Structure formats: structure tokens, C-alpha cells
Amino acid sequence: MFVLTDATNPDSIKKAVKNVEEHLEGAGLNLLLNNAGIMSHVNLDNVDSEDMINVFKTNVVGPMQVSQAFYPLLKESADARSQEPLSCKKAAVVNISSVLGSIERTSVTYDPAKQVVSYRISKAALNMLTKCQAEGYRTDGILCTAVHPGWVKTDMGTEGALLTTEQSANGILKVLGSLTEKENGILMAWDGKVIPW
Ligand SMILES: NC(=O)c1ccc[n+]([C@@H]2O[C@H](COP(=O)([O-])OP(=O)(O)OC[C@H]3O[C@@H](n4cnc5c(N)ncnc54)[C@H](OP(=O)(O)O)[C@@H]3O)[C@@H](O)[C@H]2O)c1
């Protein structure tokens, strides 16, 4: 596994692609997981353009640029398994999103005390990016799905969260193993449930 030091920095992305390419020795990349994300605790009254741009850059522009940069390696993997249906074994982009980006679920998830508006907006945009990638890369044989990891005990999720990182990661691994054409361009939760856009 390779970790990108800054998923919004073109030089850092280029370096990561080069490292991965050298490691793969021509084999192609079967799975790109865009996990980096930030959240700021702003509400409708105090959110400003700086925060919006900052959060959007990390949560949307980053995954878009990283996906573009890794596309040739993903395509290589897809081409090597051209007869196989879409799957994470063949080639896939998985964007770690959030139920907070689901417009349909907002009336249920909205908390006036924790609005995190820039985060919500950015994850809704990431969901749209995922849908566009799914449509655009389908014929290349690359599956694209957004995954909500659940409410997890991390710096972002806090100790009060419901899931341990292990529970969330195990669930996500199970979901990744089950992805097919049917799940191309949708938002799925860590437990395999589909979340409406
Ligand atoms: N935790 C939850 O309950 C929850 C719920 C729904 C969705 N998510 C999503 O799950 C993903 C992981 O979140 P988390 O809970 O692990 O959050 P976290 O504890 O705040 O960790 C975020 C991670 O993203 C990295 N990161 C941030 N900006 C980056 C950049 N520009 N380039 C490279 N790495 C960057 C951070 O690296 P540094 O430490 O080096 O800054 C850190 O490792 C995020 O996309 C988040 O939106 C989390």
C-alpha cells in the first residue's frame, strides 16, 4: 500500500503514481481508494469562502486529480481482464464519502448543532464526481463507487463514534469484494446497505 502525502498537490500525486508504477512492474492497478478527507465545524452563519474552497479542494478536487493521475494504471488492469465483468479485482475507483453528503437523507441526518455545511456540500459533490466517473469509465472497464465508512472512532469521528476502525474497515473490505456492475455509480455504506443520493 502507498500513501499519498498530499492528495491535493500535483507533484505529490505524480510521485505516488511513479512509486506505484515501479512497484507494479507493468501489472496495472486494480483498486484506487480515495480516503483523504477533512471536516470543519462551520455552520450557515460562519462558513466562509476560504473554508468552502479548502474543504472542496481536499474532498473533491483531490479525489478527482488522483483518479485522473492513476487512470492509465487502472486502465492497464482493466484491459488485462477485459473479458471479466466490473469488479474491484478488475479495476475500481472507490471514493470514501459520507451519508452526510446524501441530499435525500439530509432531513434525517441534519443536526442544527453540528451543521458541518462545507463538509456536507463537498461530500455531495464527491458523490456526483463518483457518478460521473462511473458513467465515464464504465466502457473502460473501471468500476466507480462511493462508500460511507459509518460513524467511526477516528480523529474526525471522535471517541464517541459507534464503530471501531477495525469494524468499519472489515465491513468496507466485505463491500469491496461484493461490488459488481449493479453497484457501479452508487453510494454504499460499510455494512452493504445502499444509501440514496
Ligand atoms: N470518521 C467518520 O466517522 C467518518 C464518517 C463518514 C465519512 N468519513 C470519511 O472517511 C475518510 C477518512 O476519515 P477519518 O475519519 O479517518 O478522518 P481523520 O481521522 O480526520 O483522518 C483523515 C485522514 O486524511 C488525511 N488527509 C487529509 N487531507 C489530506 C491530503 N490533502 N492529502 C493526503 N491525506 C490527507 C489525513 O492525513 P494527516 O493526518 O496527515 O493530515 C488523515 O490521515 C474521510 O474521507 C472522511 O470524510 C469518516
The ligand as a MOL file (V3000), in Angstrom:
LIG
                    3D

  0  0  0     0  0            999 V3000
M  V30 BEGIN CTAB
M  V30 COUNTS 48 52 0 0 0
M  V30 BEGIN ATOM
M  V30 1 N -14.8010 9.0410 10.8790 0
M  V30 2 C -16.0590 9.0510 10.4750 0
M  V30 3 O -16.9980 8.8800 11.2710 0
M  V30 4 C -16.3740 9.2660 9.0250 0
M  V30 5 C -17.7220 9.2160 8.6250 0
M  V30 6 C -18.0360 9.3770 7.2870 0
M  V30 7 C -17.0110 9.5670 6.3660 0
M  V30 8 N -15.7190 9.6120 6.7630 0 CHG=1
M  V30 9 C -14.6900 9.8020 5.7270 0
M  V30 10 O -13.6710 8.8330 5.8890 0
M  V30 11 C -12.4370 9.3370 5.3920 0
M  V30 12 C -11.3640 9.1550 6.4470 0
M  V30 13 O -11.7360 9.9860 7.5620 0
M  V30 14 P -11.1900 9.7520 9.0380 0
M  V30 15 O -12.3490 9.5260 9.9080 0
M  V30 16 O -10.0690 8.7690 9.0580 0 CHG=-1
M  V30 17 O -10.6690 11.2310 9.3070 0
M  V30 18 P -9.3830 11.7230 10.1110 0
M  V30 19 O -9.2540 10.9420 11.3430 0
M  V30 20 O -9.5240 13.2060 10.2180 0
M  V30 21 O -8.2190 11.3700 9.0990 0
M  V30 22 C -8.1920 11.9740 7.8310 0
M  V30 23 C -7.0190 11.4240 7.0800 0
M  V30 24 O -6.9840 12.0920 5.7990 0
M  V30 25 C -5.6590 12.5470 5.6120 0
M  V30 26 N -5.6370 13.7340 4.7610 0
M  V30 27 C -6.3240 14.8850 4.9100 0
M  V30 28 N -6.0260 15.7410 3.9180 0
M  V30 29 C -5.1230 15.1040 3.1300 0
M  V30 30 C -4.4240 15.4420 1.9510 0
M  V30 31 N -4.5810 16.6250 1.3490 0
M  V30 32 N -3.5800 14.5320 1.4140 0
M  V30 33 C -3.3880 13.3250 1.9840 0
M  V30 34 N -4.0300 12.9360 3.0960 0
M  V30 35 C -4.8680 13.8220 3.6660 0
M  V30 36 C -5.1310 12.8580 6.9960 0
M  V30 37 O -3.7460 12.8600 6.9570 0
M  V30 38 P -2.9280 13.7550 8.0300 0
M  V30 39 O -3.2210 13.1850 9.3540 0
M  V30 40 O -1.5160 13.6020 7.5730 0
M  V30 41 O -3.4640 15.1500 7.8770 0
M  V30 42 C -5.7020 11.6840 7.7900 0
M  V30 43 O -4.8850 10.5510 7.6500 0
M  V30 44 C -12.6990 10.8160 5.0360 0
M  V30 45 O -12.9070 10.9330 3.6580 0
M  V30 46 C -13.9720 11.1380 5.8110 0
M  V30 47 O -14.7060 12.1810 5.2230 0
M  V30 48 C -15.3680 9.4690 8.0690 0
M  V30 END ATOM
M  V30 BEGIN BOND
M  V30 1 1 1 2
M  V30 2 2 2 3
M  V30 3 1 2 4
M  V30 4 1 4 5
M  V30 5 2 4 48
M  V30 6 2 5 6
M  V30 7 1 6 7
M  V30 8 2 7 8
M  V30 9 1 8 9
M  V30 10 1 8 48
M  V30 11 1 9 10
M  V30 12 1 9 46
M  V30 13 1 10 11
M  V30 14 1 11 12
M  V30 15 1 11 44
M  V30 16 1 12 13
M  V30 17 1 13 14
M  V30 18 2 14 15
M  V30 19 1 14 16
M  V30 20 1 14 17
M  V30 21 1 17 18
M  V30 22 2 18 19
M  V30 23 1 18 20
M  V30 24 1 18 21
M  V30 25 1 21 22
M  V30 26 1 22 23
M  V30 27 1 23 24
M  V30 28 1 23 42
M  V30 29 1 24 25
M  V30 30 1 25 26
M  V30 31 1 25 36
M  V30 32 1 26 27
M  V30 33 1 26 35
M  V30 34 2 27 28
M  V30 35 1 28 29
M  V30 36 1 29 30
M  V30 37 2 29 35
M  V30 38 1 30 31
M  V30 39 2 30 32
M  V30 40 1 32 33
M  V30 41 2 33 34
M  V30 42 1 34 35
M  V30 43 1 36 37
M  V30 44 1 36 42
M  V30 45 1 37 38
M  V30 46 2 38 39
M  V30 47 1 38 40
M  V30 48 1 38 41
M  V30 49 1 42 43
M  V30 50 1 44 45
M  V30 51 1 44 46
M  V30 52 1 46 47
M  V30 END BOND
M  V30 END CTAB
M  END
